[in-house]
């Protein structure tokens, strides 16, 4: 248990000193260390980038369709 805490502290210090990229898997693993990864939040955060990009594409498509559609 102590080894995990020391490793987590070293990893967090190392990551804080590096460029802040919250979408890296190391941050996700640090946040969910010793936690229930099957609960659902882990999967949601792991797939966050894909979900956000899909929503952005759908929203842009809808807006372009609404703007270019003839008046009804």
N, C-alpha and C positions, 0 to 999 in steps of 0.2 A: 504494500500500500504506500509506504514511504517513497519507494522508487518511482511510483506513478506520479506522486505529488512533485518530486524533484524534477522529473522529466517534463511534466506539464509546466512548471515554473520556468525551466530553461527554454522550452519551446515558446512560451508566451513572451519571454524577454527577447528571444531571437526574432520573433515575428513582429514585435512592436518596434524593434530597431530597423527592420526592413521596410520597404514600401508597403503602405497599407492597402492591401487588396483583399477585401472582405469576401470575395467570391472564390477564393482558393480553398481547396479541400482541407488544408491544414487548420484554417480557422473553424471550419465546421466540425472537424474532429476534436478540436480543443473545446469548443462549446459543449459538445455532446459526450465528452469523456466521462466515463462512469455514470452514464444516464441511459435511459431506456430508448434505444434507437428505433424500436418497432412501434412506438407510440403514434407517429405520424408526422410530427414536426420536423424530424430529421429528413424524411423523404421530401416534404414540401420545400425545405431549404435546399436540399440537394438538387432539385429540379426547378429551382426558382428562375434561373436564367432562361431556360427553354420556355417556361410558362409566360414570363414577361415578354419575350420576343413574339410568341404566338399572339398574345393580347395586343401588342403594338401593331402587328401586321393586320389583324382583324379590324382594329379601330381605324387605322389609316384607310383600309379598303372601304369600310363603311362610310367614312367621311368623304372620300373621293367619289363614291357612288352617290351620296346624298347631294354633293355640290354639282356634279355633272349631270344628274338626272333631270329630265324635263319637268317643268312644273306640273303637278297633278291636281 
